[in-house]
Amino acid sequence: MASVSYGVTGISWADSQTPGGATTSSELLDHYEEGSWTPSMIIGSTTINNATANNVYGYYLRIGALLQIAFYWYRAASVTESGAIFVGNWPFSVGGAGTAGAYQSITGGYVGHSDAQYGDTGGGKGSRWQHNSSSRWNLYAEDSSHDGAGTLEAHGYGTMRIDGY
């Protein structure tokens, strides 16, 4: 039976067996954190002022190198900016294309803009937020740009790997 050691640097499973010949780089759980953050919505190159939004929420749970995250951003007043839709101000830097050989993405949940709806709407139009740069995540959907009129509502949730951990 494996033993678990508790110390000032974390919880160690160093005495456990690694199954099936797999290799591990660490058997130490040395970080646990949960909290809130303030996502920013970006249209084209313009960051929308959060003070003009009706609701802005962001929550996260970090365990080691994994980050579970959820956010919601809504503005009932017309958003006049046009261009691609991004979300920024992430609480941690996450790995990009070099992490496990692929871009990281999270489920788009519900995204509504300019009278178009994606994600959890029952219409079969999926969406995702994909990490393409260090500071913001791109919306990928059937129509992932805002046309300069109408409300904007966005939600996302998922798990990703934190950079440099």
Secondary structure, DSSP 8 states (H G I E B T S, - for coil): ----EEETTEEE-TTS--GGG---S--EE--EEEEE---EEEETTEE--GGG-SEEEEEEEEETTEEEEEEEEEE-S----EEEEEEE--SS-B--TTSTTS--EEE--EEEETTEEEETTSSS---EEEE-SSSEEEEESSS-EEES-S-EEEEEEEEEEBTT-
